[in-house]
Amino acid sequence: MLTAQVKPISCLKSHAASIANDIAESGEPLLITQNGEARLVVMDVHA
């Protein structure tokens, strides 16, 4: 089961470096939405 934080794509655009650091530290995936719909998952390369 996928348990991920959910953020809009605008947040990814504005805070990409910070989000990358958070994902690397936590190992948890991040679900990105666009227009209210799930669009992609960002995850650490080691996962």
C-alpha positions as CSV (number, residue, x, y, z in Angstrom):
1,M,0.0,0.0,0.0
2,L,1.3,3.4,-1.0
3,T,1.5,5.8,2.0
4,A,2.8,9.1,0.7
5,Q,2.6,12.8,1.4
6,V,0.5,14.7,-1.1
7,K,1.5,18.0,-2.5
8,P,0.5,20.1,-5.6
9,I,2.9,20.4,-8.5
10,S,3.3,24.1,-7.8
11,C,4.9,23.2,-4.5
12,L,7.4,20.9,-6.3
13,K,8.2,23.7,-8.7
14,S,8.8,26.2,-5.9
15,H,10.6,23.9,-3.4
16,A,12.3,21.1,-5.4
17,A,15.6,21.1,-3.5
18,S,13.9,21.1,-0.1
19,I,11.5,18.3,-1.2
20,A,14.4,16.3,-2.5
21,N,16.2,16.6,0.8
22,D,13.1,15.6,2.7
23,I,12.5,12.6,0.6
24,A,16.1,11.5,0.8
25,E,16.0,11.8,4.7
26,S,12.6,10.1,5.2
27,G,12.6,7.6,2.4
28,E,8.9,8.2,2.0
29,P,7.5,8.9,-1.5
30,L,5.7,12.1,-2.4
31,L,2.6,12.1,-4.5
32,I,2.3,15.1,-6.8
33,T,-1.1,16.3,-7.9
34,Q,-2.0,18.5,-10.9
35,N,-5.4,20.1,-11.2
36,G,-6.5,18.0,-8.1
37,E,-5.6,14.7,-9.7
38,A,-2.6,12.4,-8.9
39,R,0.0,13.0,-11.6
40,L,3.3,11.4,-10.4
41,V,5.2,10.0,-7.5
42,V,8.6,11.3,-6.5
43,M,10.8,8.9,-4.5
44,D,14.4,8.4,-3.4
45,V,16.5,6.5,-5.9
46,H,17.5,4.0,-3.2
47,A,13.9,3.0,-2.6
